[in-house]
């Protein structure tokens, strides 16, 4: 391929599965609800030495390809199960390892059930963007069982987005892009 002029394109996005478990029981989930239950024997949380190794490899790759920025995505299961201190450690480890001229844009993909003021403060301090996975409104989430105990026959759950107080206090980095979720009296 190289003989024909093909050039490799460097990775610019790195996804770390920081926590392998989830706090919801969505009935469509291919990881937790189907026959393959091997996830049960795997580690729940990303090992500290693996975080260090990932940070080193990201730094090496970015330097080798003369990148000015990369994107780090914290994913799971549900990454917020790891807690804000652990997520902070990951972000700080990666940013400390890379060249000072490399911008590391960080985002976290979450179901937002565990999103609280402490976590939002951590994300604000680190400039971490928050992506919220939603299956639609309350009825859609309840219909697919997007809560630890919900089933299609369950009564509707409360609005599944707990950071209203964080939004009102001015520290929410997530809610502004989904105003239809917020109560009208905010």
Buried (B, 14 or more C-beta within 10 A) or exposed (E): EEEEEEEEEEBBEBEBEBBBBBBBBBEEBEBBEEEEEEEEEEEEBBEEEEBEEBBBEBBEBBEEEEBEEBBBBBBBBBBBBBBBEBBBBBBEBBBEBBEEEBEBBBBBBBBBBBBBBEBBBBBBEBEBBBBBEBBEEBEEBBBBBBBEEBEEEEEEBEBBBBBBEBBEEEBBBBBEEEEEBBEEEE
